[in-house]
């Protein structure tokens, strides 16, 4: 059972795809987890359709609250970027702004060296911290080298989990059937 995505009352985000899995072995407990872009809700088979609908809404709200607690704000994201800059780039790539954006559907992040702004796709929210850190280091490196040449990759590769994060992001892009940008960035990060 997967209702179509709908906007929430505030109009800020679309409702995620929801898959409800009924279990004859499950007696009283209800749980939910994120599986990519989908939310899976596990319920007892004995629930009525109205009870199921109530539990789905309850579990979506709980999961959203838990994810929001784990997500850094724009200011926390900027603080994190400055720390990564100090640790891996010798403090030479200080951004003016770092923020989450909703309008990046084919890129994980972008950077405008002219105004020293970095934007991360909201699609990264909920991914492991080491992946978000990689995207931040990638964008910070653009403040030092605007293109994707060997000098740029030498900066990015100072991040110890760079190769692992590149693979993770390529896998996520492939699973979502999102083509990486054709600008020389092999990992889908601009």
C-alpha positions in Angstrom: 0.0 0.0 0.0 1.8 3.1 -1.2 -0.2 6.4 -1.3 1.0 8.9 -3.9 3.3 11.7 -2.7 1.3 14.7 -1.5 2.3 18.0 -0.1 2.1 18.6 3.7 -0.2 21.3 5.0 2.7 23.8 5.1 3.5 22.9 1.5 7.2 22.6 2.3 7.9 18.9 1.5 6.2 16.2 -0.4 5.0 13.2 1.5 7.4 10.3 1.0 6.3 7.0 -0.6 5.1 4.7 2.1 5.0 0.9 2.0 3.0 -0.8 4.7 4.0 -4.4 5.5 1.5 -6.5 7.4 2.8 -9.4 9.4 0.8 -12.3 11.0 3.7 -12.8 13.5 3.6 -9.2 14.7 1.1 -8.9 17.5 1.3 -5.4 19.1 4.3 -3.5 17.9 4.5 -1.0 15.0 7.8 0.2 13.6 9.0 2.3 10.7 12.3 2.9 8.9 13.6 4.7 5.9 14.6 2.6 2.9 16.1 5.0 0.4 13.3 7.4 -0.6 10.6 5.2 0.8 9.3 4.8 4.4 8.5 1.2 5.4 5.9 0.8 8.2 5.6 -2.7 9.8 2.2 -3.4 11.4 0.3 -6.3 12.8 -2.0 -8.0 10.3 -4.9 -7.6 12.8 -5.2 -3.8 12.4 -8.2 -2.4 10.7 -7.7 0.0 7.8 -8.4 3.0 10.0 -6.0 1.8 12.7 -3.4 1.2 10.0 -3.9 4.7 8.6 -3.5 6.2 12.1 -0.3 4.3 12.8 1.2 5.2 9.4 0.7 8.9 10.3 2.0 8.4 13.8 5.1 6.6 12.5 5.8 9.2 9.8 5.7 11.9 12.4 8.0 10.0 14.7 10.5 9.3 12.0 10.5 12.9 10.8 11.1 14.1 14.3 14.0 11.7 14.8 15.5 12.6 11.4 15.2 16.3 12.1 17.1 15.9 15.4 19.9 14.2 13.5 20.2 16.8 10.8 22.4 19.8 11.2 21.0 23.3 10.7 22.6 25.6 8.1 24.7 27.2 10.8 25.8 23.8 12.1 26.5 22.8 8.6 28.7 25.9 8.1 30.5 25.1 11.4 31.1 21.6 10.2 32.5 22.9 6.9 34.9 25.2 8.7 36.1 22.3 10.8 36.6 20.1 7.8 38.4 22.9 6.0 40.8 23.3 9.0 41.4 19.6 9.2 41.8 18.6 5.5 42.5 21.8 3.5 44.8 23.7 5.8 42.2 26.4 6.6 42.5 27.9 3.1 38.9 27.3 1.9 36.6 29.3 4.3 33.0 29.5 3.0 30.8 32.5 3.7 27.6 30.5 3.6 26.7 26.8 3.7 23.1 25.8 3.5 20.7 23.0 2.6 18.6 23.5 -0.7 15.7 21.6 -2.1 16.2 22.5 -5.8 19.1 20.2 -6.6 17.8 17.0 -8.1 20.8 15.8 -10.1 23.7 17.1 -7.9 24.6 16.4 -4.3 26.1 19.8 -3.8 27.3 23.0 -5.5 29.7 25.9 -4.9 29.9 29.4 -6.2 33.5 30.5 -5.6 32.7 34.2 -6.4 30.5 34.6 -3.3 32.0 31.6 -1.4 28.7 29.9 -1.0 28.1 26.2 -0.7 24.8 24.5 -1.2 24.0 20.9 -0.3 21.1 19.0 -1.7 18.4 18.1 0.9 18.6 14.6 -0.6 21.7 14.2 1.5 19.8 14.6 4.7 19.6 11.3 6.6 22.7 9.9 4.8 25.8 8.9 6.9 27.8 11.9 8.3 30.9 10.7 6.5 29.1 11.1 3.2 27.9 14.6 4.0 31.4 15.5 5.2 32.8 14.2 1.8 30.4 16.5 -0.1 31.4 19.4 2.1 35.1 18.7 1.4 34.4 18.4 -2.3 32.6 21.8 -2.3 35.3 23.4 -0.1 37.9 22.2 -2.6 36.1 24.2 -5.3 37.0 27.4 -3.3 40.6 26.4 -4.0 40.3 24.9 -7.5 37.1 25.7 -9.5 37.3 22.7 -12.0 37.6 19.0 -11.6 41.3 18.7 -12.6 44.1 16.7 -10.9 44.8 19.6 -8.5 41.2 19.7 -7.4 41.1 15.9 -6.8 44.3 16.0 -4.8 42.6 18.4 -2.4 39.4 16.2 -2.2 41.4 13.1 -1.7 42.9 14.4 1.5 39.5 13.4 3.1 40.2 9.8 4.3 36.8 8.4 3.3 36.7 10.1 -0.1 36.7 6.9 -2.2 34.2 5.2 0.0 31.9 8.2 -0.2 32.2 8.5 -4.0 31.1 4.9 -4.3 28.2 5.4 -1.9 27.0 8.5 -3.8 27.4 6.8 -7.2 25.4 3.8 -5.9 22.6 6.0 -4.6 22.5 7.9 -7.9 22.4 4.7 -9.9 19.6 3.3 -7.6 17.6 6.5 -8.1 18.4 6.5 -11.9 19.9 9.9 -11.6 22.6 10.7 -14.1 25.7 12.5 -12.7 26.4 15.9 -14.3 28.5 15.9 -17.4 31.0 18.4 -16.1 33.8 16.0 -15.2 32.7 15.3 -11.7 32.6 11.5 -11.6 30.7 11.4 -8.3 27.7 13.5 -9.0 28.9 16.3 -6.8 29.5 19.6 -8.5 
